[in-house]
Amino acid sequence: MGLVQVKPSPLFSRLYVSIAMSADYQFEALAPNHVEPLLQFELQNRSWFESLIEARPVSFYSIDAVADHIQQAIYMLKEGRGRSYVLCHSNNIIARANIKSIDNGRGEIGYRVAKSYTGQGLASYCLECLLQVARKELGLELLQAKVLENNPASLHILQKQGFEIIEKTENFLSLHGENLAVFGLQLRLK
């Protein structure tokens, strides 16, 4: 327990995240060496994720597509418009976290946790890591998030970290025959 180092890729500077977490967990910048573990993570949790959010295209679930996805994330990093991370345990990806749409001191956060690891504080941990990146490395002033109404756990995690609901859009998405609202949240960092 104690200081956790975010493993940098050559594109990332070092960042030390002072959040108590077992040394068995590594919060790492998404990199080309994550292609196979990321594909496994997405395949193993596909039905879980699709029960909560809109499905990825079927074409996403291949080595080539995941490699392209990672290259797009690296491009967004180089452009200063995004940061993507994975949380690993025993060399397996168990969560993803990102800051995207970075522009004018603002960014949008997102995260997803493997079903078998839910309820263990890992989404909160990933969010805390993202908040530190946003504050210390990126100097962002405002973070935004969107959560569908069918995911009260994620809404609670965001609110626990100080995010406030600023809007609710009814009938935002039809998922499994149910029309769902989406909550727009924000957190002022400065």
Order of alpha helices (4+ residues) and beta strands (2+ residues): beta-beta-beta-alpha-alpha-alpha-beta-beta-beta-alpha-beta-alpha-beta-beta
